[in-house]
Amino acid sequence: MIVLEPLEIPKDQPGNPWFPLPRGAALFLAYLGRLVYLHGYVLSLIARRRVDLRLSVFQMATVGVASLPIATITALLSGMVIGYHFAVQAGQLGVSAYAGWLVAETMSRELGPVLVAFVVAARAGSAMTAELGTMKATEQIDALRALATDPIEYLVVPRYLGAVLMLPLLTFVGDFAGVLGGYVMSVIAPQINARVYFTAIPANLEAWTIIAGLLKTLVFGMVISLVACHEGLSCRPASEEVGRATTRAVVYCIMLIYAADVALTAILYPG
């Protein structure tokens, strides 16, 4: 059982292990270290099958089903925007038949996974932090420990599984919605024939492009759940701190999703 307290770095002084580093860098490294430690502990609980199936299914519904409408609408509208631009530019260059493939490639590689991750971070991630932060402020976390219940096992593991398992499904639906949105706008654009929109997709869109995009979302789900739960469990026990922790969780999620996306893009699409 681990206890997460507010992260603080002592002031610069000899004997402090963080002394050689700037305070901002020390806080960043300490924060990443906490996330890695929390992740390892969560994985150890899962490996030992200390998982509450009922709570995990509930969190899957909370993260996945509840986020589905807004994730689909966001991907649909984004696909409509890039679909219109691609249709206009492809028509001017005389490659109208490839407009549909460009939309599908863009949604599958980058736009779909990242947009859906942002939506889940803003909707489900903030809710996780607010829930756990409120429990911390009202001493419910301490009550769980008093009852010999591990808060990480009871609260974090179900949310971790819910985010990791549902984000790829949401992304797949978002990719499809984005391609469909591009088709709707290609009908409006005068430079392209809507009937040829889908013709180039089967021949040019590789299966690995879709799979790699979905693999990204596994990591994004880990980031969202770990950051959101960490901020909720480590916030100070005061009502005003819950709002600050929720804001930090969303901001940190977006920043770490971008950082993970850069690394994963280089790994999954080497050529």
C-alpha positions as CSV (number, residue, x, y, z in Angstrom):
1,M,0.0,0.0,0.0
2,I,1.4,3.4,-1.0
3,V,0.5,6.8,0.2
4,L,0.6,9.8,-2.3
5,E,1.2,13.2,-0.6
6,P,1.6,16.6,-2.3
7,L,4.8,16.8,-4.3
8,E,7.3,19.2,-2.7
9,I,11.0,19.7,-3.4
10,P,13.1,21.1,-0.5
11,K,14.8,24.5,-1.0
12,D,18.2,24.4,-2.6
13,Q,20.8,23.5,0.1
14,P,23.8,21.3,0.4
15,G,22.8,17.7,1.2
16,N,19.6,17.9,-0.9
17,P,19.8,15.2,-3.6
18,W,18.0,17.7,-6.0
19,F,20.5,20.4,-5.3
20,P,22.5,20.4,-8.6
21,L,19.2,20.7,-10.6
22,P,17.0,23.8,-11.2
23,R,13.9,23.6,-9.1
24,G,11.6,23.2,-12.2
25,A,13.7,20.3,-13.6
26,A,13.7,18.7,-10.2
27,L,10.0,18.9,-9.8
28,F,9.5,17.5,-13.4
29,L,11.8,14.5,-12.7
30,A,10.2,13.9,-9.3
31,Y,6.8,14.0,-10.9
32,L,7.7,11.5,-13.6
33,G,9.3,9.3,-11.0
34,R,6.1,9.2,-9.1
35,L,4.1,8.3,-12.2
36,V,6.5,5.5,-13.0
37,Y,6.3,4.2,-9.4
38,L,2.5,4.4,-9.4
39,H,2.3,2.6,-12.8
40,G,4.6,-0.2,-11.6
41,Y,2.4,-0.7,-8.5
42,V,-0.8,-0.7,-10.6
43,L,0.7,-3.3,-13.0
44,S,1.8,-5.4,-10.0
45,L,-1.7,-5.4,-8.7
46,I,-3.1,-6.4,-12.1
47,A,-0.5,-9.2,-12.4
48,R,-1.6,-10.6,-9.0
49,R,-5.2,-10.4,-10.3
50,R,-6.2,-8.0,-7.6
51,V,-8.9,-6.5,-9.8
52,D,-12.5,-5.7,-9.0
53,L,-14.3,-6.7,-12.2
54,R,-17.5,-4.9,-11.3
55,L,-15.7,-1.6,-10.7
56,S,-13.6,-2.0,-13.8
57,V,-16.7,-2.5,-16.0
58,F,-18.3,0.5,-14.4
59,Q,-15.2,2.6,-15.2
60,M,-15.2,1.3,-18.7
61,A,-18.7,2.5,-19.1
62,T,-17.8,5.9,-17.5
63,V,-14.8,6.4,-19.7
64,G,-16.0,4.8,-22.9
65,V,-19.7,5.0,-23.2
66,A,-20.1,8.4,-21.6
67,S,-17.3,9.9,-23.7
68,L,-18.5,8.3,-27.0
69,P,-20.9,11.1,-28.1
70,I,-18.5,14.0,-27.6
71,A,-15.5,12.0,-29.0
72,T,-17.5,11.1,-32.1
73,I,-18.8,14.6,-32.7
74,T,-15.2,16.1,-32.2
75,A,-13.7,13.6,-34.7
76,L,-16.6,14.1,-37.2
77,L,-16.2,17.9,-37.2
78,S,-12.4,17.7,-37.5
79,G,-12.8,15.3,-40.4
80,M,-15.2,17.7,-42.1
81,V,-12.6,20.5,-41.8
82,I,-9.6,18.6,-43.1
83,G,-11.8,16.9,-45.7
84,Y,-12.9,20.2,-47.2
85,H,-9.3,21.5,-47.3
86,F,-7.9,18.3,-48.8
87,A,-10.7,18.2,-51.3
88,V,-10.1,21.8,-52.5
89,Q,-6.3,21.4,-52.6
90,A,-6.5,17.9,-54.3
91,G,-8.9,19.3,-56.9
92,Q,-6.6,22.1,-57.7
93,L,-3.6,19.7,-58.1
94,G,-5.6,17.2,-60.1
95,V,-5.4,14.4,-57.6
96,S,-9.0,14.5,-56.4
97,A,-9.2,10.7,-56.2
98,Y,-6.7,10.7,-53.3
99,A,-8.6,13.2,-51.0
100,G,-10.4,10.4,-49.2
101,W,-7.2,8.5,-48.6
102,L,-5.5,11.7,-47.2
103,V,-8.3,12.2,-44.7
104,A,-8.2,8.5,-43.6
105,E,-4.4,8.6,-43.3
106,T,-4.5,11.8,-41.3
107,M,-7.2,10.6,-39.0
108,S,-5.7,7.1,-38.4
109,R,-2.1,8.3,-37.9
110,E,-2.4,11.4,-35.7
111,L,-5.7,13.4,-35.6
112,G,-8.0,10.6,-34.4
113,P,-5.8,9.2,-31.5
114,V,-4.8,12.6,-30.2
115,L,-8.2,14.3,-30.5
116,V,-9.9,11.4,-28.7
117,A,-7.3,11.4,-26.0
118,F,-7.8,15.1,-25.4
119,V,-11.6,14.6,-25.2
120,V,-11.2,11.7,-22.7
121,A,-8.6,13.7,-20.7
122,A,-10.9,16.7,-20.5
123,R,-14.1,14.7,-19.7
124,A,-13.1,11.5,-17.9
125,G,-9.7,12.5,-16.6
126,S,-11.0,15.6,-14.9
127,A,-13.9,13.6,-13.4
128,M,-11.4,11.0,-12.0
129,T,-9.3,13.8,-10.4
130,A,-12.4,15.6,-9.0
131,E,-13.8,12.3,-7.5
132,L,-10.6,11.2,-5.9
133,G,-9.8,14.7,-4.7
134,T,-13.1,15.1,-3.1
135,M,-12.6,11.7,-1.4
136,K,-9.2,12.9,-0.2
137,A,-10.7,16.2,1.1
138,T,-13.5,14.4,3.0
139,E,-11.0,11.8,4.5
140,Q,-12.6,8.9,2.6
141,I,-9.2,7.8,1.4
142,D,-8.0,7.6,5.0
143,A,-11.2,5.6,5.9
144,L,-10.3,3.0,3.2
145,R,-6.9,2.6,4.7
146,A,-8.4,2.3,8.2
147,L,-10.5,-0.6,6.8
148,A,-7.4,-2.3,5.5
149,T,-8.4,-1.5,1.9
150,D,-5.7,-0.4,-0.6
151,P,-6.9,2.8,-2.3
152,I,-4.8,2.1,-5.3
153,E,-6.4,-1.3,-5.8
154,Y,-9.9,-0.1,-5.1
155,L,-9.8,3.3,-6.9
156,V,-6.9,3.5,-9.3
157,V,-6.8,0.0,-10.9
158,P,-10.4,0.1,-12.2
159,R,-9.9,3.6,-13.7
160,Y,-6.6,2.5,-15.2
161,L,-8.2,-0.5,-17.0
162,G,-11.2,1.6,-18.0
163,A,-9.1,4.2,-19.8
164,V,-6.6,1.8,-21.3
165,L,-9.2,-0.6,-22.7
166,M,-11.8,1.9,-23.9
167,L,-9.5,4.5,-25.5
168,P,-8.6,2.3,-28.6
169,L,-12.3,1.6,-29.1
170,L,-13.2,5.3,-29.0
171,T,-10.4,6.1,-31.4
172,F,-11.6,3.5,-33.9
173,V,-15.0,5.0,-33.8
174,G,-13.5,8.5,-34.1
175,D,-11.4,7.5,-37.1
176,F,-14.5,6.3,-38.9
177,A,-16.5,9.4,-37.9
178,G,-13.6,11.6,-39.2
179,V,-13.5,9.8,-42.6
180,L,-17.3,10.1,-42.9
181,G,-17.1,13.8,-42.0
182,G,-14.6,14.3,-44.8
183,Y,-16.9,12.6,-47.2
184,V,-19.7,15.0,-46.2
185,M,-17.6,18.0,-47.0
186,S,-16.2,16.5,-50.2
187,V,-19.8,16.5,-51.5
188,I,-19.9,20.3,-50.9
189,A,-16.5,21.0,-52.5
190,P,-16.9,21.6,-56.2
191,Q,-13.4,20.3,-57.1
192,I,-14.1,16.7,-56.2
193,N,-16.6,14.0,-57.2
194,A,-18.0,12.5,-54.0
195,R,-18.3,9.1,-55.7
196,V,-14.5,8.7,-55.9
197,Y,-13.9,9.7,-52.3
198,F,-13.6,6.1,-51.0
199,T,-11.9,4.6,-54.1
200,A,-8.3,5.3,-53.1
201,I,-8.6,4.3,-49.4
202,P,-8.5,0.5,-49.7
203,A,-5.5,0.6,-52.0
204,N,-3.4,3.1,-50.1
205,L,-4.3,2.9,-46.4
206,E,-2.2,0.2,-44.8
207,A,-3.5,-1.9,-41.9
208,W,-0.4,-1.0,-39.8
209,T,-1.3,2.7,-40.0
210,I,-4.6,2.0,-38.2
211,I,-3.1,-0.5,-35.8
212,A,-0.2,1.9,-34.9
213,G,-2.7,4.7,-34.2
214,L,-4.7,2.4,-31.9
215,L,-1.5,1.3,-30.1
216,K,-0.8,4.9,-29.4
217,T,-4.0,5.2,-27.5
218,L,-3.0,2.4,-25.1
219,V,-0.2,4.7,-23.9
220,F,-2.5,7.7,-23.9
221,G,-5.0,5.8,-21.7
222,M,-2.2,5.0,-19.3
223,V,-1.1,8.6,-19.2
224,I,-4.6,9.9,-18.6
225,S,-5.5,7.5,-15.8
226,L,-2.2,7.7,-14.0
227,V,-2.0,11.5,-14.1
228,A,-5.7,12.0,-13.2
229,C,-5.5,9.5,-10.3
230,H,-2.2,10.8,-9.0
231,E,-3.5,14.4,-8.9
232,G,-6.6,13.4,-7.1
233,L,-4.9,11.2,-4.5
234,S,-2.1,13.7,-3.9
235,C,-4.0,16.9,-3.7
236,R,-4.2,18.7,-0.3
237,P,-7.3,17.9,1.8
238,A,-9.1,21.2,1.1
239,S,-12.1,21.9,-1.1
240,E,-10.4,24.7,-3.1
241,E,-7.4,22.3,-3.8
242,V,-9.7,19.9,-5.7
243,G,-10.3,22.5,-8.4
244,R,-6.6,23.2,-8.7
245,A,-5.8,19.5,-8.9
246,T,-8.4,19.0,-11.6
247,T,-6.9,21.8,-13.7
248,R,-3.4,20.5,-13.3
249,A,-4.6,17.0,-14.3
250,V,-6.0,18.1,-17.6
251,V,-3.0,20.4,-18.4
252,Y,-0.5,17.7,-17.5
253,C,-2.4,15.1,-19.5
254,I,-2.4,17.2,-22.6
255,M,1.3,18.0,-22.3
256,L,2.3,14.3,-21.7
257,I,0.0,13.1,-24.5
258,Y,1.9,15.4,-26.9
259,A,5.2,14.2,-25.6
260,A,4.2,10.5,-25.8
261,D,2.8,11.1,-29.3
262,V,6.2,12.5,-30.5
263,A,8.1,9.4,-29.2
264,L,5.5,6.9,-30.4
265,T,5.4,8.4,-33.9
266,A,9.1,8.0,-34.2
267,I,8.9,4.4,-33.0
268,L,5.8,3.2,-34.8
269,Y,6.4,5.0,-38.1
270,P,10.2,4.7,-38.5
271,G,10.2,5.1,-42.3
